[in-house]
């Protein structure tokens, strides 16, 4: 897949992050908006508990087949939430903003081998946040999108169940949280795992997160991981940060970006600030 902000280029621009006047050259994205891949580092094979987990798959017209590009979270029988950068031509290339080129896989853990339990639904519409910006210096603000499915998901099945949205005042600091995703399990791995990966992780505060990041950490971000902890590599594109509240899981974040795959916290788009925006798009 493709995205997370130009590591090579940004290294020479770090002093600009806190400057009063930020400037952005689109050429900064050439080498690293391409690194927003769906990695979960230090994770393990997932089980069937994650009934809201979805694989967003893109149709390659050259090879004539679909392939996994991003994670997503089922929030209703006809909607999933993912990252805006997952469905943007400026990031992934031609065709990536076209809903007709996507399908969503539900009910399965393996993106390489289909089973009779897998459900594939086409995408009818892509709604990206109006203020989404492909700008690393500003921390890729408003990196969120709602996808409307062309038909209803069979949510009566125990392995296909929407995840609850939090309230606008939701705070997940100290909660039991998991990151989920398909893809490489380290920055230098050559092949992705076939099975969905899960990892328990900790939500950290914005000040601690910003100390470790060259890009801007915004109020609309939530961060996880750090040195010695499981984390998402390069943003775990579109995949959910799920936190336990009482006896149910809530969608705390959607994978947005990460500067390294080693020890810097992973940055997710925080869902509480966008909860009202999400439900306004039937």
N, C-alpha and C positions, 0 to 999 in steps of 0.2 A: 504494500500500500504506500501511500505517499503523504507525509506531512510532519512536521513539527519544527520548526523554525531553524534554519540555517546555522548549524552549530559552528561551522568553519567561519562563516561571515560574521556571526554575532560575537564571536570571541574578540573581534576587533572593534566591536561596538558596545561593549559592556558598560563603558562609562556614560553612555547615552541613556541608560535605562531610567535613571533618576533625574535626568535633566528636565528643565522646565519646558523646553520645546523639543519634542521628539520628532524625528524624521524617519521615513521608511521608504526604502527603495525595493520595489518588487523583486529585483534580482537577488535580494537576500534569501529568497525562498528556494532558489534553484537546487541547492544541495541538501536542504534539510526540512523544508516543509514536507519533503519526501520521507522523513523518518518517523512519521506518526504511525507506527505499526502496532498491531494488537499483541503485545507481549505481556505476560505475567511472569515476573521473576520470583524464584523461590516458592512457586506454587506447587500444587499437586492435582491429580486427576479429580474432577468434580463428580458429584453424585446427582441424584434426581431432585434434590431439594430446590434447585434454582429453576423453578417452573416458569419464571418470567424471562429467562435469558433467551436472546434471539441472535441469530447470525444474519447480518446484512450481506447479501451476495450480489455481485455485479456481473452482468452478462458481457463477456468478451466476444465481440463480433468476429475477431480474427480467428480465434480457436473454436468458436461456436459452443461455449460452455460458461456456466456460472462459476465464480470463485468467491471465497469469503474475503471481505474487505474491512469490515468493522463489526463490533458488537453493538447491541441495542437492547433495550428493555421494554417488554410488553406492559403497557399501562391501562389498556382496555381491550375489548374484543376486536377493535379496528385501529388501534394506534400503538406505535412504538416510538420511543425517544432515543435519539442518538446524537452524535456530535455533528455540528454544521459542517466541519471540515471534511467529514466522510462523504458528503453529498454536494461537493462544490467543484465545478470545472477548474477553478483557479488553483486548486490543490491537487486533485487526482487526475486531471486531464480531461480531454474531450469526452462528453457523454455522462460525466459524473453528476450533473445536475438534472438528468433526465429520469423521472420516476419509472418510465417504461423499461429501463435497463436493469432494474433491481427486483429482487425477490427477498423475502424474509423466511428463514428457517426457524421453526418452533418445535419444541418437543424432542429435540435431539441433542446429544452431547458431542457427536463426531461430525466434523464438517467435511471430512474426506471420504467417508463411507456412509452411504445412505442406509436407512432402515425403514421398516414398515411403519414405525411410529413417527417418523419425521413428517412435518406438515410444512408445505411451501406455499406462501401467499405472495402474490404480486403487489406492487406498490402503486397506489392510485395518485398520490400527491405528496410532495415534499414541501414542508413549511419551515424555512430557516428563519431564525430571529432577524428582524429588520436591522438590528444594530450589530450583527455579527461582522467582525473585521479580521481579515487575514493579515494580522500585524503582530509579529513576535515581540516587538518592543513594548507594546501595550498588553502583552499577555494573552493574545488571541481572544479578545473580549466577546462575550455572548455566543460562545461556541456551542450552540444547541439547536436541534431541529426535531420537529414532530413529523413522522411519516404516517399517512393514512393508508391503511391496507385496502385492497380492492374487494375483499370479502371478509366475513367474520371469522376470527380464530375460534377453534372449538374449546372455549375456556372452561367447559364442564369437565374436561380431562384433568386428572390430578397432576399431570406433567406439563400442563399449559394453563398457567394462572397469572393474571396481571399482578404487578407489584404495586403497593400503595404509594401514593404521592405524599410527601410531608406537608405540613402547614408552612406558611410563609415565614414563621418564626422558628422553624425546626433547627435544633442545635445537636450535632452528633458527636461532639467532643466527649470522649470517654465511653462511647457506645461500642458494642461488639460489631465490627464491620468486616466485610469481605470485598475484595476486588475479584473480578471474573473476566476471562477473555481467552480467545484462541490465538495461537501464534508462538513465536520464538520465546523460549524461557530464559534467554540471556542475550545480551547485545551482540555476541559473536557466534551464536548458534546458527547453523546453516539450514536446518529444516524445522518446521513447526511441529508441535505435538498434534496428534489427531483428535485428542479428547480435550474438552473444555477444562481450563485450569482455574483453580480457586486458591485464594490465599487470604488468611486472616491478617488484618492490618489495623493500624491505629490512626485516627484522625488527629492532626496537629493544628495548632493555631496559626493564623496568618503571619504573625510576626516571626515566628520560628521558621515558617516555610520561606518567607521572603529572604531571610538571611542566607539561605542556601541556593537562591535562584538568581540568575542574571536577568531574567525577564520579570516583568511586573506581575506581582500577585495581587489580585483584585478582591474586593469585598464579595464579588460573585463567584469566587473560587473556594474550593475546599481541598486541603492537601492531606496526603497519607504517606506513610512510610518514612524512610530515612536510613542512615547508616545501620547495617546489620538487620534491617527489617524487610519483609516482602514488600515489593512495590511494582508499579506498572512501568514498563520500559517504553519510553517515547509516547506516553499518554494512554496506552491501552485503548486505542481509538474507539470511542463510542460506547465502550463497555461500562456496565453499571458498578457503582460503589453502593453496596447494599448494607444497611445497618439494621440491627434488631432493635425494635422498640416494643416493649412488652412481649407479646407472643407472635408478632408479625414483623415481616421485613418491610422497610421503607427505602425508596430510592433517594439516596443522599447526594449522589453525583453521577456525572457522565464523563468518561475519560477524555481529557482535552490535550494536555501536553506534559512532557518531561524533558529536562535538559540532558540528563544522562541516565544510563540503565544501572548505575552502580550504587550511589549513596545519596543522591539528591531526592527530595520528596517528589512524589507524583502529583500533578495538579489536575483536578477535576472541576468541571463546571458544576457549581453547587445548585442543587435543585430547588431549595426553598425560595430563593429570590425569583425563580421563574415559574413557581407552581401555578399562579393565577394565569400567566401567559399561556402555559400548556393547556389548561382546561378551556381556554377561549378559542381553541382551534378544533372544532368537532369534525 
